[in-house]
Amino acid sequence: MTNIHSTAIIHPKAKIGKDVTIGPFAVIGENAKIGDGTEIGSHIVIEGWTSIGKNCKIFPFSSIGTPPQDITYSGEKTMVTIGDQNIIREYTTIHRGTKKGGGETVVGSHNYIMAYVHIAHDCHIGSHIIMANAATLGGHITVEDHAVIGGLTGIHQFVRVGMYAMVGACSAVSLDVPPYVSAVGNRATLYGLNIIGLKRHGFNKKQVSHIKKAYTILFRSKLSLKEAIVKIEEDMGDSEEVKRMVEFIKGSKRGICR
């Protein structure tokens, strides 16, 4: 049932699932694995140790699994792993990992990755994420579930973007973006909570109220960050959403947007 165009070049050792479509002039390398129902458009290159899940749709001229843009890389086995039901639009580039960065670039499931997006080596991208046109991730970045990255945004290496966060278009992000917030600018700063996004994802009034209170204590009080965290844990320790925000901030190595 697989539909492979006669001009596609597929290595005989590549593993191609059922009901896969591969378009004209696509190139599929020796160690690639393509899951059932995935559509590979024309002029796409899939190299290296790359695994793509089920029912993904990849548009023309994308390049996935090529070597990382890292001067220390010397051809060792590293990977790209992509989950199910992702839409990857034209000219997207996703590079495989480096040995020093854990050896794997990971993209989850149900993501919408728009044209000209770049996902560099050793990035870990969650699920249900939207990355708009020409959003660019440096190496070793973590983007948590349900985050939105605006178009023409550049994110510095090792930065983390928390779940349900919204990064506005044309931003330059050099510090961690906590969960649930809106951030924009060069360099990106916080502009309140991503209220619309929270409502769209079914957060109830009580949950939103807890997040608002925690945000106010963290970023709008006169308390130091350490003091704010202590107060939040004492006053709101039972809220799962607040716990997630606090743990994210505690785990920051680069510092957080303020």
N, C-alpha and C positions, 0 to 999 in steps of 0.2 A: 504493500500500500504506500510505501515511501515514494515521493515524487522528486527525483533528482534531475536537474537540467543536464543535457548532454555536454555542455561546456564547463560544468563544475569540475574541479579537481579535488578528489577525495582520496586521502591515503588509505590503502587497503586495510590498515590496522585500526583506523578510526572506528569508533563504536557509534553507530547511528540507530536510533530507536525506531519504533513503529510510527507510521503516519507523519513522518518528517518531510518537510518541503525544503529543498535547497535550490536556490535560484542560479541564474546564469553567471558564470565566471567567479563563483565563490570558491574559496580555497580552504579545505579542512585538513588540518595536520594529523600526524601519526597518533598523537596521544589525546586527541579530542574525544569527548563523549557528548552526544547530543540526545536529550531525552525525548520521549514520545510526544508527538504532536507539535513539536517546535518548528517554526518557520524561519528559515535562513534566507534573507533576500539576496539580491544580486551584488557581486563585487565585494563580498564580505570575506575577511580573513580571520580564521580561528586557528591559533597556533598553540604550541606548548602543551602543558598538562592542564587542559581546560575542560571543566565539566559544566554543562548547561542543562538545566532541569527540563521539566515537562511544560508544554504549551506556552513557551516563550515566543515572542515575535521580535525578530531583529531586522532592522531596516538597512537599506543599501549603504555600502562604504564604511561600515563599522569595522573596527579592528579589536579583537579580543584575544588575550593570552600572549601577546607579544612581550619581549623582554622588558624588564623595568628600566626606567630612565634613572639609573643609579650607577655611578662610576665604579663601585665596588663589585658589581655583578659580573660573574665570570662564567656564565652558562650552566650553573648548577640547576638541579631539578627544583622548581618552585611552581606554584599552582594558581589558577583562578577557579573559584567555585561559585556558580550562579544557581539560584534556586528556581522555583516554578513560577509560571505566569507573569513573567516580566515583559514589559514593552521597552525596547531599546531602540531609540530612533537614530536617524542618519548621522554618520561620521562620529559616533561615540567611540572612545578608546578606553579600554580596561586592561591594565598591565598586570602581569603576574607578580607575585611577591618576591621578597629577597630573603636570603638565609638569615640575615641579622634581624629581620623584621617578623620572623615567624614562618616565612616561606609560603604565605597564602594570602591572596586578595579574595575577599568574600562579599558577595552580593546576595541578599536574602530573596524573598519572594514577593510577588504582587507590587513591584516597583514600577514607576513610570519615569523613565530616564529619557529626557528630550535630546534634541539634536546637539551635536558638538560637545557633549559632556565629556569630561576626562576624569577617570577614577584611577589614581596612581597606585603604585605598589603598596601592598600590605594594608590597604584600607579595609575596614569592616563596615559594611553597609547593611542595615537591618532590613525590615520589610515594610510595605505600605508607605514607601518614601516617594516623594516627587522631587526630581531635580530638573529645573527648567533649563532652557537653552544656554549652552556654553558655561554652565556651572563647572568649576574646576576644583578638584580635591588634590592637595599635595599628598605625599606618602604618609602612611601610618595613621590615617584619620579614622575616627569612629563616628558614624551617624546612626543614632538610635531610631527605633520604629516610629513611623508616622510623622517624621520631620519633613519640612519643606525647605528646599534651598532655591532661592530666586535666581533668575537668569543673570549671566555675566558676573557671578559671584566667585571670588577666589578664597579658598580656605587653606590656611597655613598647615604645614606638616605637624602631626601629633595633636591637632586640635580635636575636641569632641563636641558633637552637637547632640543635645539631649532629646528625648522623645517628645513628640508633639510641639517641638520648637519650630518657629518660622523665621528664616533668615531672608531679609528683603533683597531685592535685586540690586546688582552693582555694588555689593558689599565686599569689603576686605576683612576677613575674620582671622584674627591672630590669637584669640583667647577662647576658652571653652564657652559654649552657649548652653546655659542650664535648661533643663526640661521645662516645657509649657510656656516659654517666653517668646516675645518678638524682638528681633535684633536687626539692626541695619546700620550701614555707614562704613566709612573708611577712616579709622578702624571702627569695627562694629561696636555699637553700644546698645543697651537695652531700652526698649520703649514700651514697657508693660508686658502684659500677658497676651498669649495668642488666644484670646477669648473666643473668636469665631471658630478657630480650629477645635478648641475644646468642646464647644457646643455641637459642632458637626460630628464629633466622635462620641457623643452621648454622655459626656460628663454632666452629672446632675448639679443642682444649685449648691448643695452642701459641699461637694467635692471642689467646685470652683471657688466657693467661699474660703475653704481651707487654703487653697493655693494662693488666693489673693492676699490672705493674712500673712502667709509665710513670705511672699514676695515683698510685702510692705516692711516686714521686720528685717529682711535681708538687705534690701536696697534703698529703703526710704527712711529708715530710722537712723539715729545717731550712734547706734551700737557698732562696734567692730564686727567683722565677719565672724570671728570666733565667738564673741558674746551673743550675736544674733542666732547662731546655730544652737548654742546652749539654751537660749530662751525658747526657740521653736521646739526643741526636743522636750523641754519641760511642759510646755503649754499644749502642744499639738502632736505628741508622740504617737497617737493612735491612728493618724491619717496615713494611709499607704502612699498617697500622692506626695504628701509632704516628706515622708521618709525617703522616697525616691529622689526628690530634689536635694535633700540634705546629703544623702550618700553620694550623689553625683558631685556636689561641691567639695565634699571631703576628699573625693578621689582625684581632684584636679591637680595636675602637675604643672600646667602652664599658667594657671590662674584663670579667672572667669571674667567674662564681660560684665561691666558694671553700668 
